[in-house]
Amino acid sequence: MMQCPQCGTSNRLGAIFCRSCGVKLEVDSVTKDTFEQVTGIVPKDKTDAKKRVRRLVLNVVRVAILALLVLGVYLALQLPEVEEPETTSKLAAQFEQTRARLGGAVTREQELTVTITEDALNSYLAERMGATENKGKNFQLLDTWVLFDDGDLDWVIDAKLFGRRLRFQYKGKLVVEDDGVVFKPKGLFAARLGALPYPAPLMNKTVSRLWKSICDEEKNEEILKAISDVKIDGDQITVTVKP
């Protein structure tokens, strides 16, 4: 199509006069260089070139996304070496005695401060995991322990998903709120799945489930609600309950 230079009407190629205003069309001005501008028609070779560029860009993006997915799966399946505590039934019994003291103080509405070692807490967790049925159709909890780190708490969870062993790590803090002490992640990417940085909100369900399994005993729930102060120092944690 050719546009009339006077009224702008589109005319068929080869027309000598405008079908609208009758002015003579400048057919001779149409050359190889001005064809696209005068007719508005994009030559096929240019169209094909643009399509090739778009396909190339799309293919590069697809390859990059696929490479990131493969890398993510590879990192998620890694089992980073993490310090595993030595747990004993003697230390678990020591924790139980400390818990009984805290429970007695809560019942008597007395203030009490106790110190719990990392090994004693992990021995208690190990016994709870051993006594709990963690079997599931697709997801199974295998083991869990905590590591004290400069006032923070690293929570390690070993689980099996669709028959594959995975290791979750969750860095956070024990925070005292109105309803007692709770565990909160330290930042958006405070979690790791294998060696893959993992958004903490996506792990909240797993951690909440495990936290609930620890706190579901009536005595634990009462003590956690009565805690007024908690402090991690070195390899031990100091807990204070108040009436």
N, C-alpha and C positions, 0 to 999 in steps of 0.2 A: 504493500500500500504506500501511496505517496500523499503527503500532506500539502494542501494548498497554501502557498506562502501568504495569501491575502486573507482568507477566511478560516483556514485551519481544517477544512473538510478533508477526510481521508478518501483518496481516489485509488482505483486499481492501478497496478503497475502497467505502464504502456499508454496510459491516458494522456492526451495532449492538452485538453481543456478541463478545468474543474467542473465537476458535475453539479456544483452548487451555485457558484458565482460566475462561472464561465471564463475566468481569467486563464491565460495560457500558462501551463505548468512548465517549470524549468527542467525539462527532461534531460537536457544536455549537462546539467550540473551534477547529475548522479554519476559518481565515479566509484572506483573501488574503495577509496578512502572516505568518501562521504555517504556511501550506500546505507550504512547502519543509522547514521544521523538523520538522513532524509526520509528513509522508509520506515524506520523503527524496527526493522527486522534484524535479529542477531544472527550472523552467519553460523552455520552448523559447526565449523571448526572451533569457533570461540565457545559455543555452547558445550561441545564435547570436552574442551579444555577445562572449563569451570567444573563440569561433572567429575572429571578425573581428579581435580584438586580436592573437591568435597569428599570423594571416596577415599582418597589418601589420608585426609585428616581424620575421617571417621575410623578408618582401619588402625591408625596410630593410637587413637583414643581407646578403641576396643582392646588392642594389645596391651596398653598401659593398665587398663582396668583388670584384665585377666592376670597380668603379672603381679599386681597388688593383691589380688585374691589368693593367688598361689603362695605369695610371700606370707600373707596373713595366716593361711592354714598351716604353713610350715612352722611359723613362729608359735602359733597356738599349741601345736603338738609337742613342742619342746618341754622337757622336764628340768628346769633350772635347779642347780644344786642349792639347797637351802639348809641351814643348820637344823638338824632334827634333835629334839631334846631327849635326854635319857629319863625315861619314866619308870617308876617303881610303885608297887602297892604300898610300901611304907610311906612314900611321899603323898600318895593319894589319901592314906589314912590321916596324915598330918593336915592335909587340906580340910578333910572332913571335920577334924577337931576344931580347926579355926572357924569353919563355917558354923559349927555348933555354938561356939562362943559368941559369934555375931548374932546368931538367931536368939540366944538367951538374952543378950543385951537389948535386942529389939522387943522381945516379949516383956522384959522388965522396964522398958522405956528408959534405958540407961545409955549414956554416951560411951563408945568404945572405939579404940583405934588398934588395928592389927596390921601385921606385915605378912605378905604372902609371897613366896619365891616363885620365879618363873617355872622351875621344875615341878614344884608342888601343884601349881595350877594346871600344867600340862599333864601331870600324872592323873589328875582328876578327869580332865577331858578324855584322856586315853581310856580310862575305865568306863566312862559314859559311852564312848563310841563302841567299845567292845560289847557293852550290854544292850546296845540299841540295834534294832533290825533296820539296816540302811538299804535293803534291797528294793529296787524299783525296776520297772520294765525297761526304761531307757537310761535313767540316771541313778547312780548309786554313790552315796558318800562312803569314803574309805577311811579317811583319817583327818584329823585337824589338830593344830597346835598354834600357840602364839609366841611371838618373840618381842621382847621389850627393846625399844630402840630410841634412846634420847628423849624419853617422855612420850613417844608414840608407841603404837602397838601394831605389829605386823601379824596379820591373821593369815595362816596358810591352810588351804583346804585341798586335800587330794580326793578326787572323785573319778568315777568311771562313767563315760558317756558313750552309749552305743558300743560298749566293749573296749573303748579306748581310754587309757589312763590320762587324766589331765591334772594340772596343778594350777590352782588359783591362788593369788596373793593379793592381800587387801591391806593397805596402810591407812590407819585411822587413829582416833583418839577416844578415850573413855570420857564422856561428858556428863556432868551432873545436871539434870533438868528437874522440873517440878515433880515428874513421876518417877524420879530415881535416876540411876546411871544408865546411859545408853552408849552404844558404839556408833561412831559417825566416821564416814570416810574423809580423808584429808585431801580434798580437791577433786576435780572432775575426773582426772585420769589417775586416781589413787590405786587402781586395780591393775592386775596383770593376769592374762590367761596364757600360761606357758611363758614365753618371752615376749608376748604381744601386749603392748599398752592397751588397756581395756577401759572403756567408760564405766566409772563406778556405778551410775544408775542402773546399768544392765546387770550388775551383780547383786543389787540390793535384795532381790527376791531370794537368792541362794543364801546370802548372809543373814537375812531376817529369819529364814527357816532354821538356820543353825543356831542363831542367837536364841530363838524361841525354844529350841530343844534343850538348851542349857538352862533357860530361865523358867521352864514349865513346872518345875517342882515348886510346891507351895512355899517351902522355906527359902529357896533362892529368890522367888518373886518378892517376898516380904523384905528380905535383906536388901535387894537391889533398890526397892522403893525407899528404904530408910537411909541409904548412903548419902551423906552430906558432903563428902570430900574424897577424892581419889587422886593418887599421885604415883607416877612411875619413876623410879630412880634406880638406875643400873639394872640389876637382874631381879628386882623385887618391886612389889606394888604395895602402897600403904593405903588402907581403906578406913574411913571413919563413918560410924553410924551414930545418928542422934535421934532422940525421941521426937 
